[in-house]
Amino acid sequence: MSIAEATAISAVRAMCMSAIVCFASMRVTRRSLPSQAVWLLLAAFMMPPILTGYHVATTRADAIGWRAELEYSVLLFLRVLPLALLLASLHPRPGVGEGAYAFATMRRISWRERIAWSVRGWWGDCGGVYCAVFLVAFQEFDLAACMNARTWTVALFDAQAGGLALSDSLRLMLAPLVVEVAAMAMLFVRWRCVRGRPMTDARPNAGMMPAALFCIAICCTSFLAPLLAVREGWNGLSAMREFTLAREVFNSFLLAVVSSGIAWLLAGWAARHRLRAALLAVPGLLGALVLSLVVLAVFNASPFQILRASPIPVLSAMVLGLMPAALFVRYIIRLNAATEAAFAAESMGERSINWVLRSRPALLGGVLLFVQAYGDFTANSLLAPPALTSAFSRIFNLMHYGRTEILSALLVVTLIVPVVAVSVLLFIARFHVSRER
């Protein structure tokens, strides 16, 4: 399949998926969500999709045609739905007010004017959500690579890995790039005047319960595949003796800590300046594959070629790829930050209140960025030197030989390390706060 055909299929799939997801999210989230639901949705969206792709790709029977397309579409739907629910819950007023719409329906207007009013109302109501979901669905690569789906990202990655010259890969990338730039332009136009509404810390009332329960169900579905993989991988731990991923796990951990820390600091520096934030978000919005190929081309040029064998290329791609998520998390935290209360609590020495209002959200945001960076394998596969190969890159390569107990055990070990590290970090932070009371 050519890149042009794969681009057309990906665009049609992303348009249909975005319309369905936007309709579902707008029907569910009529008002702001509780803070617990927002953090659960963030965790579900930032969970590395290779975990779900590993479980599905190694357990399903070989499917072709419409069955394979249906399987991938369902997983893609579950992948983008948390993002749509988040954006819809933070979405401001609709584009056409209820009074204006009622006035328009009471008048005798032509069908063309009625369609124009309907389109304007739809665009104002969920245009920004539609563009954001379209971008994520169109550039999705991790799930598609695990399931060998018919997408332009898989076709381009296979061509690059098969020995195609980088200049030819960049030329083939132009058509998808045009689609992404057009979607980004519409996204920025729609969201440039957005004033989001904060989430609430109150208990969900009767009106919030359907949305909260729906969000919890989606999050449970997103976490189900990693839990199943962990359960099945325990059986292979006894067989894993000489086969280890210690170096790869350490590389993943080190790259994730450095890249997430840099991205979090850059997002804090740019969060209050819209132009600065937009410039930092653009590279990451292009997708991990396009960004990695562009970074590879930059470090293959003569001024930067001396750095090609260093960790700088892979770290640059990972940091830029994390910037949209880091800015989004910073935006949610700033939108819901009780600045005056936090300042008063800090002035009076109330560390527990300051922990709830400031420190805990910042720590959770940094942890989510670390988890997303830890599961990266696109940038690592294309840019990392052999000594910095990540655990998920090696697991992805071993997936081609089928599912084994040892492979599942390797995945368990890969997952245990960040879980233990994050748990220890949260325990130390909470213990420090309780001791200072």
N, C-alpha and C positions, 0 to 999 in steps of 0.2 A: 504494500500500500504506500502511495506517495505521501509526502508531507502535506501537499495541498488537500488531498482527500481526507487525511487524518485531521487536518485543521478544520475542515468543513464539518466533519462528524463531531468533533469536540465542541465547536461553536453551537451547533444545533442542540447537542446534549446539554450544554451549559445554559442555553436560553430556556429550554423546557424545564430543566431542574430549578433554575432561579425563579421562574414563574410559580411553580408548585410550592417551593419552599417559602417564598414571600407570602403567598396566599395563606399557607398554614400558620406562619409566624404572626402575621397581622391578625388572624382570627383568634389566636391564643393569647397574645400579649396585648390586651387592651389598655393596660396600665403598667406602671413600673413594677419590676419584680423584687422580691425580697433579696437582701444581700447574699444570703446563703445560696439561693438559686443562681445568682449571677456568678459567684465563684465556682459553683459546680459546672455551669455552662462553659466558663473559661477553661476549666480543667479538661472538660470533654473535648473542646475544640483544639487545645494545645497538646493533647495526648498524641505521641508519635503515631501516625497512621500505619507505619510498617508493622506495628504489633497486630492490628486487625488484619492487615494484608497477609501477614505470615500465617495466622491461624486459618483464614479462609482459603488461601491459596494452597496450603498443604493438606487440607482435609476434604475439599470439595472434589467431586468427580470432574473429569475433563469435560468442559462445556464449550460449545461452539455456537456461533450464530446468535440468535436472539436470547438464548439462555445466558450466555456469557455476558451479553450487553445488559440484561436484566440484573444479574448478580452485581456487576460493577455499578450500575445505576443506583441500586438499593444502598450499597456501601457509601457511594458518593453522597446520597441524600442524607444518610446519618452523619456524614462528615461535615456537611455545610449547614445542617439544621441548627446546631448550637450557635453558630455565628449569626444566623438570621434572627434567632430568638433574642440574642443579646442586642443586636442593632435595633430590632423592632421595639424592645423594651426601653431603649434609650432614645427612641425616635421622638421628635417634637410634634408640633401640630400638623394636621393634614394640610395638603395643598389647597383645597377648596373647603371653605367653612360650610357647616350644615345649613346655615341661613341662606348663603349664596346658592347652594345646591338646590334647596327647596324653592327659592325664587326662580331658578332656571327651569325646574320641572313644572312649575305652575304656569309658566308662559308657554305660548305656542311657538316653539322653536323648531327649526328644521332638524332632520336626522344628522346632518353634518355638524351642526352646532352641538347637538346632544353628544355625539361621539367625541367632539373636541373637549367638551366639559368632562366627560368620563375619563379621557386620556390624561387631561390635566390633573384631575383628582387622583387618579392612580399614580401618576408620576410624583405628585407632591406627597402622597401617602407612603409609597414604598420605593421610589426611584433610587434613592441612595442604597437601600438594602439590596435591591435587585442588582445594581452594578457591583457592589462588594461581593455578593454571592457568585455572580457570574465570573468575576476575576478568579476567585478561589477554585471554582469548579472547572474553569477552562484551563488553568495552568496546573491542575493536580497531577502529581507524578508518582508519589510513593505507592498508593494503592494500585494505580494503573501498572506500575512496574512489577509489583508482586503478582498481579493477576493477568499480566500480558494483555491488557485491554487495548482497544483500537483508539489511541490518542496520539496527538502530534508529539507530546513529550516523550512517549515510549519510542516512537519512530525516530525522533531526533537523537535520543540517547543511544539507541541501538546503532544508528549510523556512525555516531562519534566513537562509540566503543569498538565498532567494527573496523576502524582504521580510516574513516573519512577525514580528509584534511580539515583543520579548524576553520579555514577561510570558507570552505564549502558548507560547513555546519552553520556558520554565521549567516551565510547567504540563504540557506534553507529556513533560517529562523525569522526572516524578515516578515513573512506573511502572518504568522502568529503574533509577532511583535506589534504589527499594525493593529490587530484586533485588541491586544492588551492596552495599547496606548489610547485607543478610542474609548475603551471602557473606563480607564483611569481618568480621562478628561471629563467624561460624564459624571464620574464619582466625585471628583473635586468640585465640579460646578454645583452639584446637588448639595454637598455637605459643607460648602464654604461658609454658609450662614446658619449652620445648625447650632442650636442651643439645647443640649441634651437635658433630660430630666433625671434627677438622681434616683437611685434605688432606695428602698426603705428598709429599715432595721426592725420595723414592727412585725408582729406575728401576722401571717397571711389571713386576711378576712375571707368571707365567702366569695367575693369577687376574684380574689387572687388564687384561690385553691386550684381551679382547673389549670391555670398557667403553671403554678408551682409543681403540681403533680406531673404535668406533661414534661416539664424540664427535668425532673428527677428521673422519669422513665427514659428519656433520651440519654441522660448521663449514664444510667445503669447499662443501657445497650452499648454505649461506647467503651465502658470499662469491662464488659463481659468477655470479649475476646482475649485481652491480656490475662485475665484471671484463669480462663480455660487453658491457655498456653502454660501458665505457671503450674497449674494442677497436674497437667500431663507431663511436664518436664521433671517433676520430682522423681519419677521412676527411672530417669536416665542419669541421675547424679551418681549413682554407684558405679555406672559404667564409664564415667568420665574421669579417667586417671591421668593419662599422659596428654590428652587433648585438652588444651586450656586456652582461655582468652584473656589471661591476666594483663598482658601488655596492651591489647586492644581496648579492654575495659578502662584501664588507666588513661589511655589516650583520649577516649570518649569523655571521661570525667574531667580531665584537664582542659580539653578544648571547650567543653560546655561551661565550666566555671569561668574561664577567661572571656569567652565570647558573650555569655549572658551578662557578666558584670560590666563589660564595656558597653553593651547595648543598653543596659539599664541606666548607666550614667549619661550616655548620649541622649537618651530619651528624656531624662530629667532636665538636661541642658536645653533641649529644643521644644519641650512640651508647651511652653507658654508663648511661643512664637510660631504662628501658623505657617509662614513661608519656610522657615527653617525646618519645621517638622515635616512639611510636604516634600521638601528636597531630600530629606533623609529617608522618607518612606517610599519614594518612587522606586529605587533599586529593588527593595524587597517585594514590592507589589508586582514586579515582573515575574516572580516565581523563582524557585531555587535553581531550576535547570538553566533558564536564560541567564540568570545572574552569574551562575558558576561559569558558563561559557564565556560571558563577557569578561569576567575576572581572569579567566585563563588566557584570553586574547591579550589583555592588558599586561600580564606578567610574562607573556611570551615576546613582547616588544623589547627592543634593544635597551631602553633606559632601565627597565625593571627586570630584565631577564636574569640578573644576578641573584634576585630574590626568589626565583622560581622553585628552588629546592628547599626553601625555608617554610616555616609554619604560617608566614604572613599571608599568602594567597588564600588558604583555607579559612584562616581566622577572619580575613576581610569579608569573604563571602558569607560566613556564618553570622558575623555582626550585622552586615547590611540586610541579610535575610530575616534577622530577628527584629529589626527596627519597627516594622508595622505593628507587630504584636506588642513590643515594648511601649510604643507610643499609645496604643489602644488601652493597655493596662494602666498606664500613667493617667490617661484621660479619665478612665472610670474612677480611679482613686481620687483624682483632683475634683471630679464632679461631685463626689460624695464626701469630701473631706470637710469636717467641721473645724475649720481653721481656728476660729476664736475659742472654741471649747478646748481644742488641743493646746493652744498657747496658754490658756488659763491653767489647765491641768499641769503643764510643764512648769509654769511659774510657781505653782503651789507644791511642786514635788510629787504630784500624783502620777507615778509612773504606770500604774495599772490602767488608768484612763488613757494616758498618752499611748500606751501599747495598743489598746483597742482602736483608737482613732487614727493613729499614724503608723506606728511601727509594724503592727501585724499585717495591714494591707500591703505595705511596701515589701515585707518579707515574703508574703504569699505571692506577690507579683514576680519577685526575683526567682522564687522556686519554680513557678510555672515557666518562666523563660529558660531556666536551667533544664527542665524536663524536655522542653521542645528542642533545645540545642543538643541535648544528650542523644536524642533519637535521630539526629540528622545523618543521612548517608549519601545524599546527592552531592553536596559540596565536597565531602570527604572522598567520594569515589573519583571525582574529576580533578581535585586540586591538592589533596594531601600527599606528602612524600611517603614512600613505603614505610618509614619508621613511625609514622603517625596514623596508620590505618585504624579506623574506629571499629568498635565491636559490631555495630549494625551493618557496616559495609561488608564485613566478613560473613556475617549471618546471611545477608542478602545473597552473596555469592554461593554460599553452601545450600541455599534453598533450591537451587537448580538441580541438585542431586536427590531431591525428595525429602520427606520428613522422616527423621530418625529420633530415637530416644536421646542420643548424644546431642543432636542439634537443639532439641527442646530443652535439654539441661543447660546448654550454653546460653539459651535465651533467658532461662531462670536466673543464672548467675549474673547475666548482664542487667537484669531488672532489679536484683536484690541490692546491688551496690548503691544506686541513687536513692532507693527507698530507705535504706539504712542511714545514708548520709543526711537526707532531708529530715528524717525522724529525729536524729540526734541534734541537728541544728534547731529544729522547732522546740525540742525539749529543753535545750540549753537556754534559748531565748526566753521561753516561758518561765523557767526556773529562776533566771536572773531577775525577771520582772517581779515575781512573787517574793523573792528574797529582799527586794528593795522597798517593799511596802512599809 
